[in-house]
Every structure is written in C-alpha cells, then in structure tokens.
Amino acid sequence: MIRFSLFILLTLSLIIASCGSRRSKLDKRDLIPENELVPILTDIYLTDGLIGMPRITLKYSPFDSLSTYNHIIEKHGYNKEDLDKTLKYYFIKNPKKLISIYDKVLGILSEMESRVQKEVALSRVPDGSLWPGFESYSFPDPSGSDSTNFEILFKKPGLYTLSYSLTLFPDDQSLNPGLKGFTCHPDSIETGKKTYFIPQYYIKNGRQHKYSVTFKVPIKTTLFVKGNLYEFDNHPDDWEKHVVINDVAVIYSLVAL
C-alpha cells in the first residue's frame, strides 16, 4: 500500500512538472541533493496520508492542501519549482536513481510503521494467549537482552496455534531467516525423538507479513515445543540484523481428537 501510494504521489508531481516546464532544459544544476530530497518526499507522503483522513479533509479546502505541500518544501529550504525540476530530471535522465531514492523513502516509512505497530502491540494483551515471552521483538535491540528462543509445554489435548506478524527489512544480513524448531515428548527432550517444524522462511522486502504454525496434542499426551522465531544460518553474529516481530500469541482451541 505504501509503495503504490508513493508511486502515485511521485507520478503526479512529475506530471505537474512536465506540464509546467516542458521547454526548460534538464541539467543537474540547482537540483535538490539526495540526502535532502528523501526527507522532503517522506514528509510529503506523511502529510498526504493525514490530509486523506476524512476529519481533516472536511476541515481544509484543496487550496489549503496545496499550501501545506508548499510549506513542507519551503520548510526544507526549497520551493515547489525546485522539487518539480529535481523529480523531472531524475525521471527523464536517471530513472534508476529515482527508484533508489524512492526505495529509501519507502524504507523510512516502513520502519516508522513497524515502530508504531510495535507500540500498539505492547499496549494490548491477546485474550487467552499462552505465549511465554514478549509480544514484540525488534533487532537491532538497544538493550541487547531480547531473545526469540522459546520453550512451551502443552498439557491439554487440542490445537495450539502460534501466530505473529514479522517485517524483515532489505538491509538485514541474516542468512535464510525463518521460524525453526521441534516438538518432542517432555520426558525425552535430550535423548528422545524430535519432530522438526517445516521451516517458514521470511520475505525480506520491508513489509509486514503474517506467519503461523499449529500443533496438535492428542488425548492423554503432553507436548514439548522448542524453537526460535528468528533463526538463521550465519554464525557468529558479526553481521547486521533488521527485523520487527509483533503480535506474538499462542491460542488454544479444543477440538475432537
């Protein structure tokens, strides 16, 4: 959704620039530097989202909205003509660079979205959840204390579903990251037979995805589950991690077994 909306935003800006200055010569003089262009586009997108909210739309006229966009650009020390010229240059002369710039904006917006989702997740507790750990995890972790390893003992017959949302960012350097673990009888954790999960590998695109796995516990049986929400193949940990996990829960449902 962010990618599609941002594409529309940039396209509209380019159309306006094209209509307004078709005869102007395109060159690199007076272009907005990339390190300043990214924050401008980020602020414009966030403002566009706010203006699209019904309560704000009713309060402000289209003219007010245009003035708001101009104010954002001017706050960064430029004007609309500077932005139009810059976007038009990249679109015509260097579209690959424009895509790269736009991907940086997307990364910033995705990370902001993940932080908000984490704060929301921390403020609520799923009813009936049997998850023994935190409801949210984030790497890199400033405290250095979070671990996504887990151990759960299921004692009642029925179905247990582990579910969570996960965002893996493109700059994460983990190799084959995914959910991995095994189940076994609690009396034979060290020496008994282990049944390993079918690994669920994560999509590294900066978007939130939902994952789940279900465990069946037959009558007169208990089940020990051990695993890791964020397991990977590269060791030791001398590489960059960038992942956010939200809404972790284990829900029990009684079924006929």
KOLBABA-277923 format. One record per residue: x, y, z of N, C-alpha, C, O in turn; residue in one letter. Coordinates in steps of 0.05 Angstrom, whole numbers, plus 32768, in hexadecimal, padded with zeros to 4 digits. Layout:
! residues N
X|Y|Z|X|Y|Z|X|Y|Z|X|Y|Z|a
...
END
This chain:
! residues 257
8011|7FE8|8000|8000|8000|8000|8011|8019|8000|800C|802C|7FF1|m
8026|801A|8010|8038|8031|8011|8045|8034|7FF6|8047|804A|7FEB|i
804F|801E|7FEA|805D|801F|7FD1|804B|802A|7FBB|8054|803B|7FAC|r
8032|8021|7FBA|801F|8029|7FA5|8018|8047|7FA8|8018|8056|7F94|f
8012|804F|7FC1|800B|806B|7FC6|8022|807E|7FC0|801E|8093|7FB4|s
803A|8076|7FC7|8051|8087|7FC3|8057|8089|7FA5|805F|809F|7F9C|l
8053|8074|7F96|8057|8075|7F79|8044|8089|7F6D|804C|8099|7F5B|f
802A|8089|7F76|8017|809C|7F6C|801F|80B9|7F72|801D|80CA|7F61|i
8029|80BD|7F8A|8032|80D7|7F93|8048|80E2|7F81|8047|80F9|7F78|l
805C|80D1|7F7C|8072|80DA|7F6C|806A|80DE|7F4F|8073|80F1|7F42|l
8058|80CD|7F45|804F|80D0|7F29|8040|80EA|7F25|8044|80F8|7F12|t
802E|80F0|7F38|8020|8109|7F37|8032|8122|7F37|802E|8135|7F28|l
8047|8121|7F47|805A|8137|7F48|8068|813A|7F2E|806C|8150|7F25|s
806F|8124|7F22|807D|8125|7F08|806B|812F|7EF2|8074|813E|7EE0|l
8051|8127|7EF3|803F|8131|7EDF|803C|8150|7EE1|803C|815E|7ECD|i
8039|8159|7EF9|8037|8176|7EFE|8050|8184|7EF4|804E|8199|7EE7|i
8067|8179|7EFA|8080|8185|7EF2|8082|8186|7ED3|808B|819A|7EC8|a
807A|8170|7EC6|807B|816E|7EA9|8069|8182|7E9C|8071|818F|7E89|s
8051|8186|7EA7|803E|8199|7E9B|8048|81B5|7E9F|8042|81C7|7E8E|c
8055|81BA|7EB5|805D|81D6|7EBB|8076|81DF|7EAF|807A|81F7|7EAC|g
8088|81CD|7EA6|80A2|81D6|7E9C|80AD|81C4|7E86|80C3|81BA|7E88|s
809D|81BF|7E72|80A5|81AC|7E5D|80BE|81B6|7E4D|80CD|81A6|7E43|r
80C0|81D0|7E4C|80D6|81DB|7E3B|80F0|81E0|7E4C|8104|81E7|7E40|r
80EE|81DC|7E66|8106|81E1|7E76|811B|81CB|7E71|8114|81B4|7E6E|s
8134|81D4|7E70|814A|81C1|7E6C|8150|81B1|7E85|8152|81BD|7E9B|k
8152|8197|7E82|8157|8186|7E98|8175|8183|7E9D|8184|8179|7E8B|l
817F|818B|7EB4|819B|8186|7EBC|819C|8183|7EDA|8187|8185|7EE7|d
81B4|817F|7EE4|81B7|8179|7F01|81BB|8192|7F12|81BE|8190|7F2A|k
81BA|81A9|7F05|81BE|81C1|7F15|81A6|81C7|7F26|818F|81C5|7F1D|r
81AB|81CE|7F3F|8196|81D6|7F51|8182|81C0|7F59|816C|81C6|7F62|d
818B|81A7|7F55|8179|8191|7F5E|817B|818E|7F7C|818F|8195|7F88|l
8166|8184|7F88|8166|817F|7FA5|8177|8166|7FAA|8173|8152|7F9E|i
818B|8168|7FBC|819C|8151|7FC2|818C|813A|7FCC|8177|813D|7FD9|p
8196|8121|7FC6|8187|8109|7FCE|8182|8108|7FEC|816C|8101|7FF5|e
8196|810F|7FFC|8193|810D|8019|817E|8121|8024|8176|811E|803B|n
8177|8135|8014|8162|8147|801D|8147|8141|800E|8132|8148|8018|e
8149|8134|7FF7|8131|812D|7FE8|8121|8117|7FF6|8109|8118|7FF7|l
812F|8104|8002|8122|80EE|800F|8110|80F7|8026|80F9|80EF|8028|v
811B|8109|8039|8109|8113|804E|80F1|8123|8044|80DC|8122|8050|p
80F5|8132|802E|80DF|8142|8023|80C9|812F|801A|80B2|8133|8020|i
80D0|811B|800A|80BC|8108|8000|80AF|80F8|8016|8097|80F2|8015|l
80BE|80F2|802B|80B2|80E4|8042|809E|80F5|804F|8088|80EC|8056|t
80A4|810F|8054|8091|8121|8061|8078|8125|8050|8062|8127|805A|d
807C|8127|8036|8066|812B|8023|8053|8113|8025|803A|8116|8025|i
805E|80FB|8025|804D|80E3|8026|803E|80E2|8040|8026|80DC|8040|y
804B|80E8|8057|803D|80E7|8071|8027|80FC|8071|8011|80F7|807B|l
802C|8114|8066|8017|8129|8065|8000|8120|8053|7FE9|8125|805A|t
8007|8113|803D|7FF2|810A|802B|7FE0|80F6|8039|7FC7|80F6|8034|d
7FEB|80E5|804A|7FDB|80D2|8059|7FC9|80E0|806C|7FB2|80D8|8070|g
7FD3|80F5|807A|7FC2|8103|808D|7FAC|8112|807F|7F95|8112|8088|l
7FB2|811F|8069|7F9E|812E|805A|7F88|811C|804F|7F71|8124|804C|i
7F8F|8103|804A|7F7B|80F0|8040|7F68|80E6|8055|7F54|80D8|804F|g
7F6D|80EC|806F|7F5A|80E4|8084|7F41|80F5|8083|7F43|810E|8080|m
7F29|80E9|8084|7F10|80F8|8081|7F0E|8110|8093|7F05|8126|8089|p
7F15|810E|80AC|7F12|8125|80BF|7F23|813D|80B6|7F1A|8154|80B9|r
7F3A|8137|80AB|7F4C|814D|80A3|7F43|8157|8087|7F45|816F|8082|i
7F3A|8145|8076|7F30|814E|805B|7F19|8161|805E|7F18|8175|804F|t
7F07|815D|8070|7EF0|816F|8074|7EF9|818A|807F|7EEC|819E|8079|l
7F0F|818B|808D|7F18|81A3|8099|7F28|81B5|8086|7F27|81CE|8088|k
7F36|81A9|8073|7F47|81B8|8061|7F3D|81B6|8044|7F35|81A0|803C|y
7F3F|81CC|8036|7F38|81CC|8019|7F4F|81C3|8009|7F66|81C1|8013|s
7F4A|81BC|7FEF|7F61|81B4|7FDD|7F77|81C9|7FDC|7F8F|81C2|7FDA|p
7F6F|81E3|7FDE|7F83|81F8|7FDD|7F95|81F6|7FF6|7FAD|81FA|7FF5|f
7F89|81F1|800D|7F98|81EE|8026|7FAC|81D7|8023|7FC2|81D9|802D|d
7FA3|81C1|8017|7FB4|81AA|8013|7FCD|81B1|8003|7FE3|81A9|8009|s
7FC8|81C0|7FED|7FDF|81C7|7FDC|7FF2|81D9|7FEB|800A|81D7|7FE8|l
7FE7|81EB|7FFB|7FF8|81FD|800B|8008|81ED|801F|801F|81F4|8025|s
7FFC|81D8|8029|800A|81C7|803D|8022|81B9|8030|8038|81B8|803C|t
801F|81AE|8018|8035|81A2|8009|804B|81B6|8004|8063|81B0|8008|y
8044|81CE|7FFC|8058|81E2|7FF7|8067|81EA|8011|807F|81EE|8010|n
8058|81EA|8027|8064|81F1|8040|8079|81DC|8048|808E|81E2|8053|h
8072|81C2|8043|8085|81AD|804A|809F|81B0|803A|80B5|81AD|8045|i
809C|81B5|8020|80B4|81B8|800F|80C5|81D0|8019|80DD|81CE|801B|i
80B7|81E6|801E|80C5|81FE|8027|80D2|81FA|8042|80E7|8206|8048|e
80C6|81E9|8053|80D2|81E4|806E|80ED|81D8|806B|80FF|81DB|807C|k
80F2|81C9|8055|810B|81BC|8050|811E|81CF|8040|8135|81C7|8039|h
8115|81E7|803B|8127|81FB|802E|8125|81FC|800F|8136|8207|8002|g
810F|81F0|8004|810B|81F0|7FE7|80EF|81F8|7FE1|80DF|81FE|7FF3|y
80E9|81FA|7FC6|80CD|8200|7FBE|80C3|81EA|7FAB|80D2|81D8|7FA3|n
80AA|81ED|7FA3|809E|81D8|7F92|80AC|81D6|7F78|80AE|81C0|7F6D|k
80B5|81EC|7F6D|80C3|81EB|7F53|80DD|81DB|7F55|80E4|81CC|7F43|e
80EB|81DE|7F6C|8103|81CE|7F71|80FD|81B0|7F71|810B|819F|7F65|d
80E7|81A9|7F7F|80DF|818C|7F80|80D7|8182|7F65|80DE|816C|7F5E|l
80C6|8191|7F57|80BD|8189|7F3C|80D5|8184|7F2A|80D6|8170|7F1C|d
80E8|8197|7F2A|8100|8195|7F19|8110|817C|7F20|811A|816E|7F0E|k
8113|8177|7F3A|8123|8160|7F43|8116|8146|7F3A|8124|8134|7F30|t
80FC|8143|7F40|80EE|812A|7F39|80EE|8126|7F1B|80F1|810F|7F11|l
80EA|813B|7F0C|80E9|8138|7EEF|8104|8130|7EE4|8105|8120|7ED2|k
8119|813C|7EEF|8134|8134|7EE6|8139|8117|7EEA|8142|8109|7ED8|y
8134|810D|7F02|8139|80F0|7F08|8127|80DE|7EF7|8130|80C9|7EEE|y
810E|80E6|7EF3|80FB|80D6|7EE4|8104|80D3|7EC7|8102|80BD|7EBC|f
810F|80E8|7EBC|8117|80E7|7EA0|8134|80DE|7E9C|813A|80CE|7E8A|i
8146|80E9|7EAC|8162|80E4|7EA9|816D|80CC|7EB8|817F|80BE|7EAE|k
8162|80C6|7ECF|816D|80B1|7EE0|8157|80A3|7EF0|8156|80A6|7F08|n
8144|8095|7EE2|812E|8088|7EF1|8136|8074|7F05|8129|8070|7F1A|p
814D|8066|7F01|8156|8053|7F14|815D|8060|7F2F|8158|8055|7F44|k
8169|8078|7F2D|816F|8087|7F45|8156|8090|7F54|8155|8090|7F6C|k
8141|8097|7F44|8128|809F|7F50|811C|8087|7F5F|8111|808B|7F75|l
811D|8070|7F54|8113|8058|7F61|8123|8053|7F7B|8117|804C|7F90|i
813D|8057|7F7A|814E|8053|7F92|8146|8067|7FA8|8144|8060|7FBF|s
8141|8080|7FA0|8139|8095|7FB3|811E|808D|7FBF|8119|808F|7FD8|i
810C|8085|7FAE|80F1|807E|7FB7|80F1|8066|7FC9|80E1|8064|7FDB|y
8103|8053|7FC4|8106|803B|7FD6|8110|8044|7FF2|8108|8038|8006|d
8121|8058|7FF3|812A|8062|800D|8113|806E|801D|8110|806A|8035|k
8102|807D|800E|80EA|8088|801B|80D8|8072|8025|80CE|8073|803C|v
80D4|805D|8015|80C4|8046|801C|80CF|8039|8035|80C0|8031|8047|l
80E9|8036|8037|80F6|8029|804E|80F1|8039|8067|80EB|802D|807C|g
80F3|8054|8066|80EE|8065|807D|80D1|8062|8086|80CB|805F|809E|i
80BE|8063|8073|80A2|8061|8079|809B|8046|8085|808B|8044|8098|l
80A7|8030|807A|80A2|8015|8084|80AC|8012|80A1|809E|8006|80B1|s
80C3|801E|80A6|80CE|801C|80C1|80BD|802B|80D5|80B9|8023|80EC|e
80B3|8043|80CD|80A2|8053|80DE|8088|8043|80E4|807E|8043|80FA|m
807D|8036|80CF|8065|8027|80D2|8069|8010|80E6|8058|800A|80F6|e
8080|8002|80E4|8086|7FEC|80F5|8089|7FF5|8112|8080|7FE7|8124|s
8096|800C|8117|8098|8016|8132|807D|801C|813E|8078|8016|8156|r
806B|8027|812E|8050|802D|8138|8042|8013|813F|8034|8011|8153|v
8044|7FFF|812D|8037|7FE6|8131|8042|7FD8|814A|8033|7FCB|8159|q
805C|7FDB|814F|8067|7FCF|8167|805C|7FDC|8180|8055|7FCF|8194|k
8059|7FF7|8180|804E|8005|8197|8031|7FFD|819C|8029|7FFA|81B3|e
8022|7FF9|8186|8006|7FF1|8189|8005|7FD4|8195|7FF5|7FCF|81A7|v
8017|7FC3|818B|8017|7FA7|8194|801E|7FA6|81B2|8013|7F95|81C0|a
8031|7FB7|81BB|8038|7FB7|81D7|8022|7FC0|81E9|8022|7FBB|8201|l
800F|7FCF|81DE|7FFA|7FDA|81EE|7FE2|7FC8|81F2|7FCF|7FCE|8200|s
7FE3|7FB0|81E4|7FCC|7F9E|81E7|7FD6|7F82|81EB|7FEB|7F7A|81E1|r
7FC6|7F72|81F9|7FCD|7F56|81FE|7FB8|7F45|81F2|7FA0|7F47|81F9|v
7FBE|7F33|81E0|7FAA|7F21|81D4|7F9C|7F10|81E9|7FAA|7F04|81FA|p
7F82|7F10|81E9|7F73|7F00|81FC|7F7A|7EE2|81F9|7F79|7ED7|81E3|d
7F81|7ED6|820F|7F86|7EB9|820F|7FA0|7EB0|8203|7FA4|7E98|81FD|g
7FB2|7EC3|81FE|7FCB|7EBB|81F1|7FDD|7EAC|8205|7FDF|7EB3|821C|s
7FE9|7E96|81FB|7FFB|7E86|820B|8019|7E8B|8205|802A|7E7D|820F|l
801E|7EA0|81F6|8039|7EA6|81EE|8049|7EAE|8207|8040|7EC0|8215|w
8061|7EA2|820C|806F|7EA8|8225|8082|7EC0|8223|808C|7EC9|8238|p
8086|7ECA|820B|809A|7EE0|8208|808D|7EFB|8204|8076|7F00|820B|g
809C|7F0D|81F8|8092|7F28|81F1|807F|7F26|81D9|807F|7F13|81CA|f
806D|7F3A|81D7|805B|7F3B|81C0|8068|7F48|81A8|805F|7F44|8191|e
807E|7F56|81AC|808C|7F63|8196|80AA|7F62|819A|80B4|7F62|81B1|s
80B9|7F60|8184|80D6|7F5F|8184|80E0|7F71|816E|80D3|7F75|8159|y
80F8|7F7C|8172|8104|7F8D|815D|8122|7F8A|815D|812E|7F8B|8172|s
812D|7F86|8146|814A|7F85|8143|8153|7F98|812D|8147|7F98|8118|f
8167|7FA9|8131|8179|7FA8|8149|816A|7FB1|8162|8159|7FC3|8161|p
8170|7FA4|8178|8163|7FAA|8192|8176|7FBB|81A3|818C|7FB2|81AA|d
816E|7FD4|81AA|8180|7FE5|81B9|8189|7FD9|81D4|819F|7FDE|81DD|p
8177|7FCA|81E1|817E|7FBE|81FB|8190|7FA6|81F8|819E|7F9E|820B|s
818F|7F99|81E1|819F|7F81|81DD|8195|7F69|81ED|81A4|7F55|81F0|g
817C|7F6A|81F7|8173|7F54|8209|815E|7F42|81FC|815A|7F2C|8206|s
8151|7F4B|81E7|813C|7F3B|81DC|8146|7F22|81CE|815A|7F23|81C0|d
8138|7F0C|81D1|813D|7EF4|81C2|8123|7EE9|81B8|810F|7EEA|81C6|s
8123|7EDF|81A0|810A|7ED4|8195|8109|7EB6|8198|80F7|7EA9|818C|t
811B|7EAA|81A8|8118|7E8E|81AE|8100|7E89|81C1|80F9|7E9B|81D1|n
80F3|7E73|81BE|80DC|7E6D|81CF|80DA|7E4F|81D6|80E3|7E3E|81C6|f
80CE|7E4A|81ED|80C8|7E2E|81F5|80AC|7E2E|8202|80A7|7E3F|8213|e
809B|7E1C|81F8|8080|7E1B|8202|8078|7DFE|8207|807F|7DEC|81F7|i
806A|7DF9|821D|8060|7DDF|8223|8042|7DDF|8221|8034|7DED|8230|l
8037|7DD0|820D|801A|7DCE|8209|8010|7DB5|8218|8018|7D9F|8212|f
7FFE|7DB9|822B|7FF5|7DA3|823C|7FD9|7D99|8235|7FD3|7D82|823A|k
7FC8|7DAA|822A|7FAC|7DA2|8224|7FAA|7D99|8207|7FB7|7DA5|81F5|k
7F9A|7D85|8201|7F95|7D7D|81E5|7F87|7D93|81D6|7F76|7DA1|81E1|p
7F8E|7D96|81BC|7F81|7DAB|81AC|7F95|7DB6|8198|7FAA|7DAB|8193|g
7F8E|7DCD|818D|7F9F|7DDA|8179|7FAA|7DF4|8185|7F9C|7E03|8193|l
7FC3|7DF9|8180|7FD0|7E11|818A|7FDC|7E1F|8171|7FEB|7E13|8162|y
7FD5|7E38|816E|7FDF|7E47|8156|7FF1|7E5E|815F|7FE9|7E70|816E|t
800A|7E5D|8156|801D|7E73|815A|801B|7E85|8142|801F|7E7C|812B|l
8016|7E9F|8147|8013|7EB2|8131|8021|7ECC|8137|8024|7ED3|814F|s
8029|7EDA|8123|8037|7EF4|8127|8039|7F02|810C|8036|7EF6|80F7|y
8040|7F1C|810D|8045|7F2C|80F6|8063|7F32|80F6|806F|7F38|810B|s
806F|7F33|80DE|808C|7F37|80DD|8093|7F48|80C5|8089|7F44|80AF|l
80A4|7F5C|80C9|80AF|7F6D|80B4|80CD|7F69|80B2|80DB|7F70|80C5|t
80D7|7F5F|809C|80F3|7F5B|8098|80FD|7F70|8083|80F3|7F70|806C|l
810F|7F81|808B|8117|7F97|8079|812D|7F8F|8066|813D|7F7C|806C|f
812F|7F9C|804F|8142|7F94|803A|815F|7F95|8043|8170|7F86|8038|p
8166|7FA6|8057|8182|7FA7|8060|8189|7F93|8075|81A0|7F92|807F|d
8176|7F81|807C|817C|7F6C|808F|818F|7F58|8082|818B|7F50|806B|d
81A4|7F50|8090|81B9|7F3F|8084|81B7|7F22|808D|81CA|7F13|8088|q
81A2|7F1A|809A|819F|7EFF|80A3|819B|7EEC|808B|818F|7EF3|8077|s
81A6|7ED4|808D|81A5|7EC0|8078|818F|7EAC|807E|818F|7E9F|8092|l
817C|7EAA|806B|8165|7E98|806D|8156|7E9C|8088|8151|7E89|8096|n
814E|7EB5|808E|8140|7EB9|80A7|8124|7EAD|80A6|8117|7EAD|8091|p
811B|7EA1|80BD|8101|7E95|80BD|80FA|7E8A|80D9|810A|7E8C|80EB|g
80E2|7E7F|80DB|80D9|7E71|80F3|80E2|7E54|80F2|80DD|7E46|80DE|l
80F1|7E4C|8106|80FC|7E31|8107|80F9|7E25|8123|80F9|7E35|8137|k
80F6|7E0B|8126|80F4|7DFF|8140|80EB|7DE2|813E|80EA|7DD7|8128|g
80E4|7DD6|8154|80DB|7DBA|8155|80C8|7DB5|816C|80C5|7DC6|817E|f
80BA|7D9F|816A|80A9|7D95|8180|80B3|7D7A|8188|80BF|7D6B|8179|t
80AD|7D73|81A2|80B4|7D58|81AB|80A5|7D53|81C5|8097|7D65|81D0|c
80A7|7D3B|81D0|809B|7D35|81EA|80AB|7D43|8200|80C4|7D42|81FF|h
809E|7D4F|8213|80AE|7D5D|8228|80C1|7D4C|8238|80D4|7D57|8244|p
80BD|7D32|8239|80CF|7D20|8248|80E7|7D18|8238|80F9|7D0B|8242|d
80E8|7D20|821F|80FF|7D17|820E|810A|7D2E|81FE|8111|7D2B|81E6|s
810D|7D45|820B|8117|7D5D|81FD|8133|7D59|81F2|813A|7D62|81DC|i
8144|7D4D|8203|8160|7D4A|81FB|8165|7D33|81E9|8176|7D34|81D7|e
8158|7D1C|81EE|815F|7D04|81E0|8148|7CF9|81CF|814D|7CE7|81BE|t
8130|7D04|81D1|811A|7CF8|81C3|8118|7D02|81A6|8128|7D12|819D|g
8104|7CF8|8198|8100|7CFF|817C|80F4|7D1B|817A|80E1|7D22|8188|k
80FF|7D2B|8168|80F6|7D46|8164|80E9|7D48|8149|80F3|7D3D|8135|k
80D3|7D56|8148|80C5|7D5B|812E|80C9|7D79|8128|80BE|7D8A|8136|t
80D8|7D7E|8113|80DE|7D9A|810C|80C8|7DA7|80FC|80BB|7D9B|80EB|y
80C4|7DC1|8101|80B1|7DD1|80F1|80BA|7DD1|80D4|80D2|7DCE|80CE|f
80A7|7DD4|80C2|80AE|7DDC|80A7|80B6|7DF9|80A8|80A5|7E0A|80AF|i
80CF|7E00|80A2|80D7|7E1C|80A6|80C6|7E30|8096|80BE|7E2B|807F|p
80C1|7E47|80A2|80B3|7E5C|8094|80C7|7E73|8090|80CF|7E80|80A3|q
80D0|7E77|8077|80E4|7E8B|8071|80D6|7EA6|806C|80C0|7EA7|8060|y
80E3|7EBB|8074|80D7|7ED6|8074|80DD|7EE5|805A|80F2|7EE1|804D|y
80CA|7EF6|8052|80CD|7F07|803A|80DB|7F21|8042|80D2|7F2F|8054|i
80F1|7F27|8035|8102|7F3E|803C|80FB|7F55|802A|810B|7F5C|8018|k
80E5|7F62|802F|80DD|7F79|801E|80D3|7F91|802D|80C9|7FA4|8022|n
80D7|7F92|8048|80CF|7FA9|8058|80B2|7FAC|805C|80A8|7FC0|8066|g
80A2|7F97|8056|8085|7F98|805A|807E|7F84|8070|808C|7F70|8075|r
8068|7F89|807D|805F|7F77|8092|8050|7F5F|8086|803F|7F62|8074|q
8057|7F47|8090|804A|7F2E|8087|8042|7F1F|80A0|804E|7F21|80B5|h
802D|7F0F|809E|8023|7EFF|80B4|802C|7EE2|80B1|802C|7ED7|809A|k
8033|7ED6|80C7|803D|7EBA|80C7|802F|7EAB|80DE|8027|7EB7|80F2|y
802B|7E91|80DA|801F|7E80|80EF|8027|7E63|80EC|802E|7E5A|80D6|s
8026|7E55|8102|802A|7E38|8101|8018|7E2C|8117|8015|7E38|812C|v
800C|7E15|8111|7FF9|7E08|8123|8004|7DED|812D|8010|7DDE|811E|t
8001|7DE9|8147|800A|7DD0|8154|7FF1|7DC0|815E|7FDF|7DCC|816A|f
7FF1|7DA6|8158|7FDB|7D95|8161|7FE4|7D84|8178|7FF8|7D76|8175|k
7FD5|7D85|818E|7FDC|7D75|81A5|7FC6|7D60|81A9|7FAF|7D67|81B0|v
7FCB|7D46|81A5|7FB7|7D32|81A8|7FAF|7D2E|81C5|7FBC|7D38|81D7|p
7F99|7D1F|81C9|7F90|7D18|81E4|7FA5|7D08|81F3|7FB2|7CF7|81E7|i
7FA7|7D0D|820D|7FBA|7CFF|821E|7FD7|7D03|8216|7FE8|7CF1|821A|k
7FDC|7D1A|820B|7FF8|7D20|8202|7FFE|7D3D|8209|7FED|7D4E|820A|t
8018|7D41|8210|8022|7D5C|8213|8037|7D61|81FE|8043|7D4E|81F3|t
803C|7D7A|81F7|804E|7D80|81E1|8061|7D97|81E9|8058|7DAC|81F3|l
807A|7D93|81E5|808E|7DA8|81EA|8096|7DB4|81CF|809C|7DA6|81BC|f
8096|7DCF|81CE|809D|7DDD|81B5|80B4|7DF0|81BB|80B3|7DFF|81CE|v
80C9|7DEE|81AA|80E0|7E00|81AD|80E6|7E0B|8191|80E7|7DFD|817E|k
80EC|7E26|8190|80F1|7E31|8176|80FC|7E4E|8178|8103|7E57|818E|g
80FD|7E5A|8161|8107|7E76|815F|80F8|7E84|8149|80F6|7E7A|8133|n
80EC|7E9B|8150|80DD|7EAA|813C|80EF|7EB6|8127|80E6|7EBC|8110|l
8108|7EBB|812E|811B|7EC8|811B|8135|7EB9|811B|8149|7EC1|8127|y
8134|7EA2|810E|814C|7E91|810B|8159|7E95|80F0|814C|7E9C|80DD|e
8173|7E91|80EF|8182|7E97|80D6|819A|7E84|80D5|81A1|7E77|80E8|f
81A7|7E84|80BE|81BD|7E71|80B9|81D9|7E7C|80BC|81EC|7E6D|80BD|d
81DB|7E97|80BE|81F6|7EA2|80C0|81FE|7EA7|80DD|81EF|7EB2|80EC|n
8216|7E9E|80E4|8221|7EA0|80FF|823F|7EA5|80FC|824B|7E9C|80E8|h
824C|7EB3|810E|8241|7EC1|8125|8232|7EDA|811D|8230|7EE0|8105|p
8228|7EE9|8131|8217|7F01|812B|8228|7F1A|8125|8228|7F2C|8135|d
8235|7F1A|810F|8246|7F31|8108|823A|7F3F|80EF|8249|7F49|80DE|d
8220|7F3F|80ED|8212|7F4B|80D7|81F9|7F5A|80E1|81F2|7F57|80F8|w
81ED|7F6A|80CF|81D7|7F7B|80D8|81BC|7F6D|80D6|81B6|7F60|80C3|e
81AD|7F71|80EC|8191|7F66|80ED|817E|7F7E|80EB|8184|7F94|80F5|k
8167|7F7A|80DD|8153|7F8F|80DC|8138|7F82|80D8|812F|7F7D|80C1|h
812A|7F7D|80EE|8111|7F6F|80ED|80FF|7F79|8104|8109|7F80|8119|v
80E5|7F7A|80FF|80D2|7F81|8114|80BC|7F6B|8114|80B1|7F64|8100|v
80B7|7F61|812D|80A3|7F4C|8130|808D|7F56|8143|8093|7F60|8158|i
8074|7F54|813B|805E|7F5F|814A|8048|7F4A|814F|8047|7F36|8140|n
8037|7F4F|8163|801F|7F3F|8167|8024|7F22|816B|8015|7F11|8160|d
8039|7F1A|8179|803F|7EFE|817D|802A|7EF3|8191|8026|7EFE|81A7|v
801E|7EDC|818A|800A|7ED0|819C|8008|7EB2|8196|800E|7EA9|8180|a
8000|7EA4|81AB|7FFA|7E87|81A8|7FDE|7E84|81B2|7FD8|7E89|81CA|v
7FCC|7E7A|81A1|7FB0|7E78|81A7|7FA8|7E5A|81A7|7FAE|7E4B|8195|i
7F9A|7E52|81BC|7F91|7E36|81BF|7F74|7E33|81B5|7F63|7E44|81BB|y
7F6E|7E1E|81A8|7F53|7E18|81A0|7F4E|7DFA|81A4|7F5D|7DE9|819B|s
7F38|7DF4|81B2|7F31|7DD8|81B7|7F22|7DCC|81A0|7F0E|7DD8|8196|l
7F2C|7DB5|8196|7F1F|7DA8|817F|7F1B|7D8B|8186|7F28|7D80|8198|v
7F0A|7D7E|8176|7F06|7D61|817A|7F1F|7D52|816F|7F26|7D55|8158|a
7F2C|7D43|8180|7F44|7D35|8178|7F40|7D17|8178|7F53|7D08|8172|l
END
